[in-house]
Amino acid sequence: MSPTNAEVFAHAQAVIPGGVSSPVRAYGSVGGTPPFVASARGAYVTDVEGRQYVDLVGSWGPALLGHAHPEVVAAVQEAAARGLSFGAPTTTEVELVDAIRYRVPAAELVRLVSTGTEATMTALRLARGYTGRDLVVKFAGCYHGHVDALLAQAGSGVATLALPGSAGVSSAVAAETIVLPYNDVDAVRDAFAQHGPRIAAVITEAAPANMGVVPPAPGFNAELRALTHEHGALLIQDEVLTGFRVGYSGWWGLEGLREGWSPDLFTFGKVVGGGLPVAAVGGRRDVMRQLAPLGPVYQAGTLSGNPVATAAGLATLRLADADVYRHLDETAARLRESVTKALANAGVPHALQWAGSLFSVAFGDDVAEHGVRDYADVQGSEHWRYAPFFHALLDAGVSAPPSAFEAWFVSAAHDDEALARIEDALPAAAQAAAEATPPA
């Protein structure tokens, strides 16, 4: 007899801190017992009890094509049969880098790592090494992995747990980070006016999706490019989440490529690994050449460029063509309309935020009237309505992100049947949000 989710969770809590290997999975924001996934295919995941859910988490981004795409699985199996890890260069990693550079030619040189956190950590070190400066500007609500210097007012799991930062980050490290409100160009100008000669870089999510989805105001990223260039700092555009997810060339392809500007450094992850641990940092040739063995900025990793992981990423990028991105955009647009209609019919004031195919919902009169422009707006929303909304969806067999501070993900495998199941579940979920009451 198979164990229940509750039984597995109880065992996990006895041997793993919180019972999970990444905090948001513990359902601390929404309450209840997380389903333990036993398998996934296409647009669906199945838990240990045998219950199937339409999946709107998508492994937090990588499942662009849907789970267990046959061609990606075949590429992984073929690579695994040749060996799991060599600690040596392989042709597959070079091919993956070529594919990244083809889509984002502004990434003139690319270094592969294993996680998005490693990519942003490397980008920061590289920016400091290149400029000889120490300070970094980040924006409240933007999450760049669990790098010490970037956990101040981060989104994602930090927002979910209502933590302002993290224990274990020294005051000296925190003092090297300037946290500004997102979408506030004047605040960035003021920071450069006060600290310009000491600022090594400005790092920003290309289109933030870790405080819910909060798209950049028109011209905001371009102004960051102009200000950093003017003051001799680097612009790091974090596309760990948006890269190759919101379009063929990521958010840069939707904005920077069209407007004629590029950041100095990119970070990529999620989709670039196709579900296995691959991430990358890339950018200007002269900056990237500062990395060892060419330059003095050290970075290394035994599993960087792992042959099995790069095979998954390469297969995913090769399959992700224009038809895939068209389907993602159309699917996301249909779901956004369905969510909005259900909430409006239930009388729930809300804002539906989106960037490409990524979207999220925020509740409350203020956000309904003004939208969400920054982390303060997100924190001021009625996010206590999300838990009953989420659980009503889960009870109906729809797995949405277990936090109001995360993006919703669709995939190329979400067909009419999957979308209809979500749409059938939305009215009851909207009613649950309408009947929610704020915590005492």
Secondary structure, DSSP 8 states (H G I E B T S, - for coil): ----HHHHHHHHHHHSGGGSSSGGGG-TTT-S----EEEEEBTEEEETTS-EEEESSGGGTT-TT-BT-HHHHHHHHHHHHH-S--SS--HHHHHHHHHHHHH-TT--EEEEESSHHHHHHHHHHHHHHHH---EEEEETT----S-GGG-TT--HHHHHTT-SS-TT--HHHHTTEEEE-TT-HHHHHHHHHHHGGGEEEEEEESS--SSS-----TTHHHHHHHHHHHTT-EEEEEETTTTTTSSTTHHHHHTHHHHT---SEEEE-GGGGTTSS-EEEEE-HHHHTTBTTTSSB----TTTT-HHHHHHHHHHHHH--HHHHHHHHHHHHHHHHHHHHHHHHTT--EEEEEETTEEEEEESHHHHHH---SHHHHHTS-GGGHHHHHHHHHHTTEE--SSTTS-B---TT--HHHHHHHHHHHHHHHHHHHH-----
